[in-house]
Amino acid sequence: MTTYSFSQTQTFVQCPRKYQYKYVDKIKEKEFESSPDLILGHSVHAALEWIYNQINIFKIPSKEELLTQFKNQRDTEIAEATKEKPLQLKGEQQLEDYIRRGIHYLSNYYDKYAPFA
């Protein structure tokens, strides 16, 4: 009797074709190449997840702590993404433009929702 893991059954429920490609045909999924947009999105979301984890233990971080968390996450991801080759930037944008956008998004979010009650 064949046994199936939870992830296998979830993959099948999500998309039978994906299940076939992954488990029957054994086609490996291509990993996504990091881009400044992906790093920005992931770093912003990681910082927001961090602040809500702090709130869940009854700590309200300052805006500066939130931005520091974002900067640390961003720096780590940029370092990891640029180990093998430089990031591909779009048009005239520079890496600093993405950094400013992240700071802008999180600052506005903090100002709008603090004290997170």
N, C-alpha and C positions, 0 to 999 in steps of 0.2 A: 504494500500500500504506500503510495506517495504521500509525503507530508509537505505542507507548504508553510512558509514563515508568514508572520503577520505582514511584513513589508511586501512579500510577494502577492498576497491577497489584496492588499491595499492598492498596489500597482495595477492589478487586474481590474479592480473596481473603478479606479481612476481612468484607465484606458487599456482595453484589451490588446491593442496594437503595441503599446509601449511594453506590456508584459511579454508579448511574443518577441519583440526585438531584444529585450534585456535577458530573459530567462530561457527562451527556446532557441533563438538564433544566436544568442550570446554576443550581440553587437555592443561594444563598449560605448558609453556616452562620452561625447566630446566635452572636455572641461571648458568652461567659459574663460575667455581671456580677460584679464582685468583691464578696466578702462577707468579714466577719471570719474565718469558718471557713476559707475558701479561702486567705486571706492567712496565717493561722496554719499550716495544713498545708504550704503552699508554703515558708514561711520556715523551718519546722523541717526539712523535707526538704533545702532548700538548705544549711542549716547542717551537716547530717549528710553531705551530699555533699562539702562543703568539708573537713570534718575527715578524711574518708577520702582525699581527694585529697592532703592534707598527709601522711597516714600513708604513702601510696604513694611519697612522695619522702623517706621516713624522718624526718619531723618529727612529733613528738607534741605537739599544741597543748595548752595548759592549758584547764581548764574555763572560765576567764574569757575566753580567746580564742574559744572556741566560742560562749559567750553573747554576746560582742561581735559576732561574725559574724551570729548570729541577730538581734540588735537592729538592726544595719545593714540587713540584708535586709528586716526587718519595716518599718522606718521608710521605706525606699525604696518598698516596695509600698503602704504606707498613703498616702504622699504621691501616688503615681501614681493610686491608686483614688479619692482624694478631690478630684481636680482639678475634676471636673465636678459632683459631688454627694456629700453625706455618706454614710458607710457605714450600712447598715441593720442595727441590732443586734437580737438576739433577746431578747425578754422584758425582764428586769431587768438583763441583763448589760451591762457597760461595756467599753470597749476595753481597759482595764487588766486585766480578767479574762482576756481572750485572751492578753495579754502574759504574765501570770503563769503561765498554763497552758503556754505555749511554754517558758518558763524552767524550769518544773517538769519537763516531759517531757525536755528536753535534759540537765538536771542529773542526773536519775535514770539516763538512758542513759549518761552519762559515768561516773557512779559505778559502774555495773554492769559496763561493758565496758573501762574503762581498765585497763591501759596498751595495749589493742588489739593484743595479741601474737598 
